[in-house]
Amino acid sequence: MTGDRIKDIDSIQELVEDAENFSQLKQSLPVLQALGVDTDGIEEVFEDANLEKMQKQAYELAEIPDRFNDLFASEGWIIYDSMDMDVAKTAIGKAESDDMDAAEQVLVECHSPDTVERKLQTMYRVEAFRPRMELAEKALEDYAADRYHACIPVVLLLMDGLVQQLHVDVHGEGRGMFCEDADLTAWDSIAAHSEGLERFVELLRKGRKTTRTEEITFPYRHGILHGMDLGYDNEIVAAKCWAALFAVREWAVKAENDELTPPPEESEPTVDEILEQERRIQEIKKQGDQWEPRDIVVGRDVPVTGKPEDFEEGTPEHGLVKFLHWWKKDNYGYMAEVQRTYEGDPENPGLISDQFRNIDLHSFELIEIEDFSPVFTDITVEVDVSRFGGRTIKEKELRVTRMGDDGKSAIPGVDDGTWVLTTRAELLSPEKD
């Protein structure tokens, strides 16, 4: 760990330092101007930015994880990277006003079945969890139907098995989540910090050797799975189990990507590299100044539906239609070409197959296309899909991104790139009928 508190991890400290550097740069403007440096563009940025507000927000965000865990870890909640920070802030406010019941209700509501379904799709990124997904979806069905007695043990077992498997993969020997010598820490992680999962699991490991029939609100793993805590059948315990699973996901992603420890320090850039970076920045600025969103109407400028060749190659809609076209044909390999990983590589076709094999696309229609930047376009599409025997028609707004092979945004006219789908999870979580 880089510090004793979550606020000390590298990514949060970088956020705070960036806000402070902006303020320092503003204070240095008179000196730069006296040295003859052209600061017109910089001044414009500062005129539009409320630096004091930015700094305050950065400091506040840095404090939220520790404040949250200090208040809620003992109650069975820990914060994780994909938790809504506004929700966490609201819960903290209620807890600090001595209304813990209201605070916990906020957290339960933010783990509704619909939200859990969306977050569960992100578990596909953890290879070791994919064989467990079918059981997880059954647990979600029980959760949505208020069958908490059935859902809770399954989620606890899924967490335990996931940690066990990854300890085998990473360390060569099994360590279940609740073993005393399991290591659930990771470098630069909110959840996988010694003040996060480690602190939380210590409480879950607590022995429960006496049969209890009174209702509990903490997901005591031993008491529940060994049949000693019989009053676990309630929504709050179930919500805490799902939240814990998504916290474990954060550690699991780090484990599979070999990011449990800090990376080696990068060497200082050469003069040539600095000059090339500056050239690219200037070219990006030039392209950004010239860019304007397209005035595009579906049905007038582009077809409502069709095959990829019906759409202009190199456009966002062409990229999306390729994905939808191959989905209709159940061609997971070609679908993977239009779905990139964060590193810029084509997605694993096996992962695409796992997600799509039970979802059939019958037809689609484009509704609206809105360019937001040279590299981001939002497209609203209506899809007619069948899932596990149920058929539904719904609209989804999908973000299409122009991405390079390195996983970074690719500016037209500057970088080579491809328009790819980046919000697959939203497309794959139809609301229950």
N, C-alpha and C positions, 0 to 999 in steps of 0.2 A: 504494500500500500504506500501511496505517496504522502500520507498524512493520517492522523487519527480520526479525522472527520471527513464526511463525504464531500464537503465544500472544498477540501484540499486536493481532490483528484484533478488530473491535468486538464480535462476538457472543461470543467467548471472554472478553474483558475484562468484558462485562456479566455473564457467569456468575460470574466471580470477585468483581465488585463487589457482586452480589446477596448472595453468601455473607457478604461482609464487612459489608454493611449490616445483615444479620440480627444479627450479633454485636454491632454498635454499638448497635442498637436495644435489645437485651437489657441492655447495660450502662447504657442511659439510662432504664430502667424506674424506678429510685428517684427520679430527677429528675421524671419525668412524674407519678409518684404524689404527690410533694410539691407539684406544681402543681395537684393535684386531678383529674387525668385518670384516667378509668376504664380500668384496664389488665387487667381480669380476663380478657377474651377473648384478649388478647395473651399473657398469662402461660400460659394453657392451651396455646397453640401452642408456646411455648418448652418447656413440660414434655414435650411429645410429640416434640420435635425435638432430635436430638443435633447441636448447632451446630458443635461442634469437629469431628465426623466430616464434616459437610456441607462445612465449609471445607477440610478436608484433601482430600476428594474433588474439590472444585472446582479446587484448586491442581493436583492430580494430573492431572485431565482436561485442564487448560490446557497442561500440559507434554507430554502424550503425542504430539501431532502432530510437534513439533520433534524429540523424542527418536527417534520412529519414522523420520523422514526422514534424520536424521543417521546412523542405523544402516543403513538399508535402501535409500536412494536409489541409492547406488553399486552395489547388488546388483540393481536393476531394479524396486523397489517404491516407491510413494509412497502416503501415506495420503489417503483421500478421505472425504467427509461420511457416506456410507452404510456405510463399513467398520465391522464390529463392534469397538467400542472395547475390549471384554474380550479379543478375539482379538489386537488390536494390543498390548495390555498384556502378554499372555502371550508373544507373540513378542519384545517388547522384553526381557522378563526373561531369556529363553533366550539372546538375543544378547549381553546384558550379562554373562551367565555364560560367555561365550566358546564357546557352542554354536550357531553360525550355521546349521549344517545343520538342527538341530532347529527353530530359529526359522523358517527358510524353509519347512520342512515344515508347520508350523502354518498359515502363510499360504497354502500350496498347498491344504491341506485345507479352508480357509474359502472357497476358490473352486472347490468341487466343481461338477460339471455341474448338480446340482439348484439350488445357490445361484446359479450363473451364470444359469440359466433364470429364476429369480425376479427377479434384478437386471436382466436383459435386458428384462423387461416395463416397467421404469421408463424405459427409453429411448424409449418411446412419447411421453413428455412432451416430447421434443426433436423438434420438427416436421421439422427437417432430417435427422433420422435415420430417419424413417418409411419412405422409399423404400429404405433400406438394411436394413430389418428382415428381409426374406425371406432375404437373403444371410447375415445374422448368425445366423439360426436354422439355416441349413445348416452354418455354422461350428460352432455349438453341437452339432449332431448328430455332426460329425467329432470334436469334443472329447470327447463322451461315449463315442465308440467308439475312443478312443485314437489317432485319425488326426491327430496333432499336426502332421505335415508339411503337411496340407491346411488345418487351422484357423488356424495362426499367420499366414501371409501375408494371409489374408482379413481377420483382425481388425486387423492393421496398416494395411491399405488402407482399411478402414472408418473408422478413426480419422483417417487422413490426409484422406480425402474429406470427412468431417464438418467438420473444422477449415477446410478450403479453402472449403466452401460457406458457412459462417458468417462467414468473413472477407469474402466477397463480399457477404453480406446486411448485415453490420454496417458494414464499412469501404469497400465498393464495389469491392474488388479482391481477387483470390484470394491466399491465403497458406496453403500446406499446412502440416500440423503440424510438419514437419521443415525448413521454410524458416528461414533465419537470422533473418529479420525478422518471423516470426510472433509475435504477442503472445498468450500464454496466461495472462495474469494477470487477476484480477478482484477487485473490492473485497469485503472481508469473506468470503473463501472459504478453505477449508482446502486443497483440492487446487490451485486456481488462484491460488496464492500464488507469489511469486518463489522461495520455498524449496520449492515443490512441483513443479508441472508444468514450469515453466521450467528448474529445476535438473535434473529427470529427463530432459527432452527433449534437453538439451545432451549428455547421455551417449548417448542413442539416435542422435544425429546423427553420432557418431564414425565417421570413414571406415574402411572395411575393404577394403583394396585387394589383399589377398593371399588366395588360396584356402586355406581351413582345413577340415580334415576332423574335427578333434577336437570333442568335444561342448562346447557352450556352454550357459551358464545365464542369460545376459543377452540380452534381445531386441534385438540390434543390428539396427536397421531396414535400414540400407544393406547390411550383410553378408548378411542373409536375402533381401531382395527382389532384390538384384543377383547372387545365386548365389555369393557368396564364402564365407559361413559355411554349410557343408553339414551341420554337426552340431547343427542347431537343433531337430531332431525329438524333443522330450521334453516331459513334463508341466509342468515348472517354467517353461519359457519360455512355454508356452501360458497358464498361470495368470497370469503377469505381464502378458501381452498383454490378457487380459480385465480385470485390475485397472486397467491403464492406460486402457482404454476407459471404465470407470466413473468414473475420475478426470476424463477429458475431458468426460464428461457433466455434471459439476458446473460446469465452465466454460461448456459449451454452453447450459445452462439460464440462466445469468447473461447470456450473450450475447443469447439470444432475448428475454429479459425486460427488456433494456436496463438491466442492473444491473452492468455492468462497472466503472462508476465510482460514487462515493458519491452518495446522493440529496441533494437540497438540504435544508438544515437546517430542521426544523419550527419554526414560531413557538410562543411560549409560550402555553399554554391561557389562555383568559379566565376570569374569576371564575365566569361562568354555566356554562362548560364544566366547571369543577372541581366546582361544586355538583351538576350533573347526573350527573357520574361518581360522586360520593359517594352520591347518591340511588340510582343503579343498583346500586352495591356493596351497599348496605343491603337492597335488594329481593332481590338474588341470595342474600344471606346468609339472609334470611327464607325464601325458597323452598327453599334447601338444608336448613335446619333442619326444614322440614316434609316433605321428600321421603323416601319409603321405596321400596325396590324392590318390584315387583309379585310376588306369589306366583302364578306363571303356569306351567301345565303344558300342553305341546303335546298335543292330542288331547282335553283336558278343557276348557281355556279358549279355545283357538284351534284352528282346523283344522290337520291335518297338511299338507295341500296345498290348492290351490284358486286362484281368481281374486282379484284385489285387492279386489273388492267383498265377498268372504267374510270380510275382516279389518277390524277397526275402523279407520276413517280417523284419521290423526294419531298412529298407533302406529309403533314401529320395524319391527314385522313387516309392517305394511302397506307401508311404504317398500321393504323388501327384496322382498316378493312382487311389487310392481309391476315392479321391475327384472327379476326372474326371468320374470315373465309376458311382458314384451315381448321378452326374450331368446328365449324359445321361438318367438316370432313373427318373429324377425329384424328387429324394428322398432328400428333403431339411434337414430332421432330421439327416441323416447319413452324409450329406455334412458338416453340422454344427460341427460334431465331429472332422473333419479334418481341421476346420477353428477356430482358437482360438482368444479370445480377448486379449488385452494387459495384463489382469490380469491372463491369463492362463485358463480361463473357455471356454468350448465349445461355439461357437457363437450361438446367438439366431436364431432358425430355421425360425422364422417369418421374420427376417431381410434377411436371405438367400433367402427366398421365394420372398420377395419384389424385390430383385436384379436379380433373375434368372428366374422369371416366364415368362418373355418375351424373353428369350434367350435360344434357344434349341441347344444342342451339338449333332451333328450327328456322328462325329468320331474324333479321335485324334491320333497323332503319335509323339513319342519322337524323338527328333533330336540330342540333345547333353546333356550330364550330366557332370558337372564340380564341383568337391568338392573344396571349398575355405577354410574351416576350419572344425574342428570336429562338428560344429553346423550349418554351412551354406553350402548349395549346390544350385547352379543355374542350372535349367533344362530348356532347350529350347524345346518347344512343338508346334506342328502345330495343330490348331483346325479348324474344319469345323462347323461353327455356323450359325444359322438363328436368325435374330433380327428384329421384327416388319415387317416380310414379306420379308426382304432382306437377302440373303445368301452370306457368304464370307468365304474364307480360309486365315488364316494368321498365322504367327509365333509369339510366345511370349516367352520371357525369364522370368521365374518365380523363385523366391527365396523360397526355402523350409528350414524351421528352426526346429531344434530339441529343443523343449520347454517343460519345466516342468509344473506342475499344478499351480505353483506360477507365471507363466508368464515369468520366467527368462530362459535364455539359459541353456540347460541341457547337460552337458559334458558326452559323452559315457564313461562308466567305472567309473564314479563318481556320476552322478545323474540319477534318473529315468526320462524318457522323451519320447516324441512322435514327429515324424516328421509331421509338419503341414504347410499348405500354409499360407503365410503372405503377398502376393501381389495380393489379389483378385481384387482390383480396376483396376489394369493394365489388368487383364484378361477380365474384364467386359467392357472395353471401346473400342470396335472395331472402326477402322477408318471408317468414312462415305464413302460409295461408290460414 
